[in-house]
Amino acid sequence: MLVCERTKDIYDLIVIGGGPAGMGAAIRAKGNGVKDILILERQSDLGGILPQCIHNGFGSVLFGADMPGSMYAEKFIEQISGYGYSDIDGHHGGGS
């Protein structure tokens, strides 16, 4: 159990960084039964990859197609939005 000092909310897991690695970790944790997850991201939105970032490796393994970095990040955002999440300011997204 982890307590956020700012909000006093209790979490089972706090993930630092809302880029693909952080979102992937949260998705995997949720799939393994972790219920309450907080993702801390310094930017105002999840994603973590520069919009102009293009690399042939993005998406080829997980999503079966090469894609630019912004599309790769968006795929993770779509997945995590289905789980429901909140950020440190109390904003909520997705389902539960």
Backbone hydrogen bonds, N-H to C=O, Kabsch-Sander energy under -0.5 kcal/mol:
donor,donor_aa,acceptor,acceptor_aa,energy
2,L,11,Y,-3.2
4,C,9,D,-2.7
5,E,3,V,-0.7
8,K,4,C,-3.1
11,Y,2,L,-3.5
12,D,36,D,-2.2
13,L,36,D,-1.7
15,V,38,L,-3.2
16,I,14,I,-0.5
17,G,15,V,-0.7
17,G,40,L,-3.7
23,M,19,G,-3.0
24,G,20,P,-2.7
25,A,21,A,-2.3
26,A,22,G,-2.2
27,I,23,M,-2.7
28,R,24,G,-2.6
29,A,25,A,-2.6
30,K,26,A,-2.7
31,G,27,I,-2.3
32,N,28,R,-1.0
32,N,29,A,-0.6
33,G,30,K,-1.7
34,V,29,A,-2.4
37,I,35,K,-0.7
38,L,13,L,-2.3
39,I,86,S,-0.9
40,L,15,V,-3.3
40,L,38,L,-0.6
41,E,39,I,-0.6
47,G,18,G,-2.7
53,C,50,L,-2.0
55,H,67,M,-0.5
58,F,55,H,-1.5
60,S,57,G,-1.2
61,V,57,G,-0.5
63,F,59,G,-1.9
64,G,59,G,-0.7
65,A,59,G,-1.3
67,M,58,F,-1.5
69,G,53,C,-3.7
72,Y,68,P,-2.1
73,A,69,G,-2.5
74,E,70,S,-2.0
75,K,71,M,-1.9
76,F,72,Y,-1.3
77,I,73,A,-2.3
78,E,74,E,-2.5
79,Q,75,K,-1.8
80,I,76,F,-2.8
81,S,77,I,-2.1
82,G,78,E,-0.9
82,G,79,Q,-0.6
83,Y,80,I,-1.1
84,G,80,I,-0.9
85,Y,93,G,-2.1
86,S,37,I,-0.5
87,D,91,H,-2.1
90,G,87,D,-2.3
93,G,85,Y,-2.3
95,G,81,S,-1.7
